[in-house]
Amino acid sequence: MSDSSETFLVTEFVLLGFPELCHLHGLLFGSFLTIYIVTILENLVITVVIRASHQLHTPMYFFLADLSVLETLYTSVTVSKLLAGLLVQAKTISFSGCLTQLFLFLSLASSECFLLATMACDRYLAICHPLRYSAIMDSRMCLHLALSAWLGGFLASFVSMALISHLSFCGPNVLNHFFCDISPLLQLSCSDTTATEILDFVAAVAVLMTSLLVIMVSYAHILAMVLRISGGAGRWKAFSTCASHLVVVAIFYTTTIFMYARPHADSSFDVNKLVSVIYTVVTPLLNPIIYCLRNRDIREGLAKLLWTTGPS
C-alpha cells in the first residue's frame, strides 16, 4: 500500500461495542431491541394521533409531531448498528458508511437542539403574548421554523465533517464505541488532530450554547410572566405546559454537553459509551412519555382514534 498521507489506507472500521459484556450480548440485544421497538411505536402513535385529531392541529403539537419524526430517525441511525453488532460476530462498518452514520447522527442531533429552541420560543409567545400568538404562529410560520431547524442541523454537521474529511486513517481501525462518533474516530487518525479537536469543540459549543441560550431567555421571560399571575392555580396552569419541555431539555443538554462541549482529550471512552446509551437509547424512549403520552389531549385524541377505527 502507498505510504502517502493523502491516501486513506483504512477501508473499514471495527466497532468494538461492549466487549466487557460479551457474556450478556443476548440479554443486551433483547433489551435494546425491545426499547427500540417501543420507541418507534411511541413516536408513531404520537405522530398519527396528532395528524388525525383536528383539535391537536396547533403549533405546540405540530412541533411535538416533528420532534417524534426526528427522534425516530435519530435513534434508528445509531441503534440499528448497535443491534447488528450484538447479533453478529462481524462488527465492521465501511469507511464511507462510518462517515455517513456520523453525518446523519450529527445532523439530527443538531436539528433537535434547534427544534427544542423553537419549541421554547413557541411557549414564550403563547404565554407572554397570547393575543398576538395566533397571528404570529400560523401554519406557514410553523412550517418555516421546523424546516429551518432541520436545515440548520444539516448545515451545522457539515462543519464537523469538513474538519474530519482532511484527516488520514492509516490504522489501527478498531473504534472503541458502538457507533461512529467523533471522539473515537479522531483517536484513530494518523494525522495531527489538535486543530480539528479545537475547531470541532468550538462548533459543538456554538450549536449547543446558542440553542440553550434561546431556551433560557425564553423561559426567563415565561417565569417572569408566570410570577405576575395571581393565584397558585393560574400560575401552575400557565407553567404546566412548559414542564415536560424543561425536563426533556435538561436530560438532552446534560448528556450532549458532557459529550461534545468539552475537550475530547479529557474523555473516558467507557464513560462516553454509557452516556451515549443514555442519549441514543434511553432518552428517546422516555421523551414521548414525558412529552405526550402523559398529556390529556394526546390520550383523548388516541381514545377517539381507537374508537373510530375500532370494530363497529
Secondary structure as the mmCIF struct_conf table of DSSP 4:
data_model
#
loop_
_struct_conf.conf_type_id
_struct_conf.id
_struct_conf.beg_label_comp_id
_struct_conf.beg_label_asym_id
_struct_conf.beg_label_seq_id
_struct_conf.end_label_comp_id
_struct_conf.end_label_asym_id
_struct_conf.end_label_seq_id
TURN_TY1_P TURN_TY1_P1 SER A 5 GLU A 6
BEND BEND1 THR A 7 THR A 7
STRN STRN1 GLU A 12 LEU A 15
HELX_RH_3T_P HELX_RH_3T_P1 PRO A 19 LEU A 24
HELX_RH_AL_P HELX_RH_AL_P1 HIS A 25 ALA A 52
HELX_RH_3T_P HELX_RH_3T_P2 HIS A 54 LEU A 56
BEND BEND2 THR A 58 THR A 58
HELX_RH_AL_P HELX_RH_AL_P2 PRO A 59 LEU A 87
BEND BEND3 VAL A 88 GLN A 89
STRN STRN2 THR A 92 SER A 94
HELX_RH_AL_P HELX_RH_AL_P3 PHE A 95 CYS A 128
HELX_RH_AL_P HELX_RH_AL_P4 PRO A 130 ILE A 136
BEND BEND4 MET A 137 MET A 137
HELX_RH_AL_P HELX_RH_AL_P5 SER A 139 SER A 165
TURN_TY1_P TURN_TY1_P2 HIS A 166 HIS A 166
BEND BEND5 GLY A 171 GLY A 171
STRN STRN3 VAL A 174 LEU A 175
BEND BEND6 ASN A 176 PHE A 179
HELX_RH_AL_P HELX_RH_AL_P6 ILE A 182 GLN A 187
TURN_TY1_P TURN_TY1_P3 LEU A 188 LEU A 188
BEND BEND7 CYS A 190 SER A 191
HELX_RH_AL_P HELX_RH_AL_P7 THR A 194 LEU A 227
TURN_TY1_P TURN_TY1_P4 ARG A 228 ARG A 228
BEND BEND8 ILE A 229 ILE A 229
BEND BEND9 GLY A 231 GLY A 231
HELX_RH_AL_P HELX_RH_AL_P8 GLY A 232 TYR A 260
BEND BEND10 ALA A 261 ARG A 262
HELX_RH_3T_P HELX_RH_3T_P3 HIS A 264 ASP A 266
HELX_RH_AL_P HELX_RH_AL_P9 PHE A 269 VAL A 277
HELX_RH_PI_P HELX_RH_PI_P1 ILE A 278 VAL A 282
HELX_RH_AL_P HELX_RH_AL_P10 THR A 283 PRO A 288
HELX_RH_PI_P HELX_RH_PI_P2 ILE A 289 LEU A 293
TURN_TY1_P TURN_TY1_P5 ARG A 294 ARG A 294
HELX_RH_AL_P HELX_RH_AL_P11 ARG A 296 THR A 309
BEND BEND11 GLY A 310 GLY A 310
#
